[in-house]
Amino acid sequence: QVQLVESGGGLVQAGGSLRLSCAASGRTFSRYAMGWFRQAPGKERELVATITRSGGGTYYRDSVKGRFTISRDNAKNTVALQMNGLKPEDTAVYFCAAASTIYDIVLTLLRDYDLWGQGTQVTVSS
């Protein structure tokens, strides 16, 4: 199975930017759709963005559209989340997750994701 390790979290002022990275170990990275989820204190885990196996399709929750960009590099076994125009409500632990699938499709449901990283904290101050 693929193991996932997130990095790039930190503390930024509102309006700032961060780039999160997720490094995957294993030999089957390209067989997984990848997603970024987040969980704020007292809230349920929610999908932020997801990308298909090939990288040809993406999906974003409405609140981050136009601000966040998900990308992947299958040759390097990495997925990234570029976050611009950060807002205090973006504060959360961000998780990288992988969904095993034989289809090159967007997967948006929490239950689709099989593997999870440990998370990285993103804090946006006002």
ChimeraX attribute file (.defattr): number of C-alpha atoms within 10 A of each C-alpha:
attribute: neighborCount
match mode: 1-to-1
recipient: residues
	/A:1	12
	/A:2	19
	/A:3	16
	/A:4	23
	/A:5	18
	/A:6	23
	/A:7	19
	/A:8	15
	/A:9	18
	/A:10	14
	/A:11	14
	/A:12	18
	/A:13	14
	/A:14	17
	/A:15	14
	/A:16	14
	/A:17	18
	/A:18	18
	/A:19	16
	/A:20	22
	/A:21	22
	/A:22	25
	/A:23	19
	/A:24	23
	/A:25	15
	/A:26	11
	/A:27	10
	/A:28	13
	/A:29	24
	/A:30	20
	/A:31	18
	/A:32	24
	/A:33	29
	/A:34	31
	/A:35	31
	/A:36	25
	/A:37	19
	/A:38	22
	/A:39	19
	/A:40	17
	/A:41	9
	/A:42	6
	/A:43	9
	/A:44	9
	/A:45	16
	/A:46	17
	/A:47	20
	/A:48	25
	/A:49	26
	/A:50	31
	/A:51	27
	/A:52	24
	/A:53	24
	/A:54	16
	/A:55	20
	/A:56	12
	/A:57	15
	/A:58	19
	/A:59	18
	/A:60	20
	/A:61	13
	/A:62	9
	/A:63	11
	/A:64	17
	/A:65	12
	/A:66	11
	/A:67	13
	/A:68	20
	/A:69	20
	/A:70	24
	/A:71	21
	/A:72	22
	/A:73	13
	/A:74	16
	/A:75	8
	/A:76	11
	/A:77	18
	/A:78	20
	/A:79	25
	/A:80	22
	/A:81	23
	/A:82	14
	/A:83	20
	/A:84	17
	/A:85	15
	/A:86	23
	/A:87	19
	/A:88	15
	/A:89	13
	/A:90	21
	/A:91	20
	/A:92	21
	/A:93	18
	/A:94	28
	/A:95	26
	/A:96	30
	/A:97	30
	/A:98	26
	/A:99	25
	/A:100	20
	/A:101	16
	/A:102	10
	/A:103	13
	/A:104	17
	/A:105	18
	/A:106	20
	/A:107	23
	/A:108	22
	/A:109	12
	/A:110	14
	/A:111	8
	/A:112	14
	/A:113	19
	/A:114	13
	/A:115	16
	/A:116	19
	/A:117	20
	/A:118	14
	/A:119	22
	/A:120	21
	/A:121	19
	/A:122	22
	/A:123	21
	/A:124	20
	/A:125	16
	/A:126	11
